[in-house]
Amino acid sequence: MKSKFTALIKIKEQKVEEVSIQLAEIRNAIVLKKNEIAALNDSFFNIKEPKSGTVAYFAQKQLLNVAHKQEQNLLESQLNSLILKEEELVLNLKEEKLEFEKFNLLHKEELRKQLKIIKEKEAAFMDEMGSVGFNQNRSVV
């Protein structure tokens, strides 16, 4: 059976699904970003400190340290923005689920009302049919 809330329920269900997909994508992006940061740190820590050589080698290592720190800060800021987006989507998903449940409850209540009306009409019809049959039997005798 349908009610005036059927279309709204479908829309809200699609919205919940859409937000869930976005949340899954963001969570995947967070994992990838964490892996990227870990890979950057692993590659940096695998570089050996120069033990001998000119000052240029030491200066080059210092520049590499600065570049690594900048890259790490960039990746961490991207990770933080993804985490904020995830928190926003979690809140949005909760709101959408709440709206879906609200309309679903309204839909179920509307269906209960419709069924009650149908049952009342059916009972009235059965009473009428019973009295017509009773009256026909009385007129025959």
N, C-alpha and C positions, 0 to 999 in steps of 0.2 A: 504494500500500500504506500501511497505517497501522501505527503503533507506539504504545507507551504514552506517547510524547512528543508525539504529534500535537496533542492538545488544548493542551498547554503551549506549543507553538510558536505556535499561533493566538493564545493569550492574550498571549504576549510580543510578538508582531507587532502586536497591537492597542495594547498599551502603548507600544511604540516610536512608532507612528503618533500616538497621543494626545499624547505628550510632544513630538513634532516639531511638531504643530499648536500646542501651547502656546508652544513656542519661537518659532515664526513670529509668533504674536500679540504676544508680548513684544517681539520685534525691531521689529515694526510700531509698537508703542506707543512704543518708544525713538525711532524716527525722527519720529513725530508730536510727541513731547515736545521734541526738538531743534528742530523747526520752530517750535513754540510759543515756545521761548526766543528763537530768532532773530527771530521776528515781534515779540515784546515789545521786544527791543533795537532793532529797526528803528524801531518806533513811538516809542520813547523818544528816540532820537537825531535823529528828525525834528522834535522840539519845539525851537523856537528859544529861546535865552536872552533874557530881557528886557534891552533896552539902555537903556531909560529907563522911568520910572514910579515909583510909590510903593514903599515898603519891602514892602508887602503882596504886590506882584508877585514880588519876590525871595523872600519867605518862601513864597509858593505854589510857586515853582520848587523851593525846597529841600524842601518837603513831597512834591513830585512825585518828587524824587530818592530820598527815603527810601522812598516807596511802591514805586517801581520796584525798588529794591534788595531790599526784602522779597519782592516778587513773584518776582524773579529767584532769590533764595535758596530760596523754596518750590519753584519749578519745578526747580531744580537738585537739590534733595533728593529730589524725586519721580523725577527722571531717575536719580539714583544708586541709589535703591531698585529701579528697573526693571533697571538694569545688574546689580545683585546677584542679582536674580531670574533674569536671563538666564544668569549664570554658574552658578547652582544648577541650572537646567534643562539646561544643556550637560553638566554632570557627571551628572545624572540620565539624560540621553539616552545618554551613553557607557555607563553601567551597564546600562541596559535593552538596548542593542545587544549588549553583552557577554553578558548572560544569554540573549538570543535566539540568538546564535551558539553558545553552549554547548549549549543544548537542541537546536539544529539539528544540531550535530555528533553528539550522542547519538542523535538520531533517525536520521541517516544510518547510523551504526554499527549500530543495531538493525535497520535494513532490510538491511544487508549480511549480518548474521547470519541473518535470516529467509531471504534468498535462498540463502545457503549451505546451510541446512537443506533448502530445497525442492530444490535441485540434487542434494543427496546422496540424498534420497528418490526423486527422478526417476531418478537413475543406478541405485539399487538396484532400482527397479521395472523399468527397462529390462533389467537383468541377469537379473532373475527371468523376465521375459517371453521373453528370449532363450533361457534354459535350458529353459523350458516348451516353447517351439517346437522346440528342438533335441531334447528328449526325445520329443515327439510324432512328429517325423520319424523317429526311430530305431525307435519301436515300430511304425510303419507298414511299414518295410522288413523 
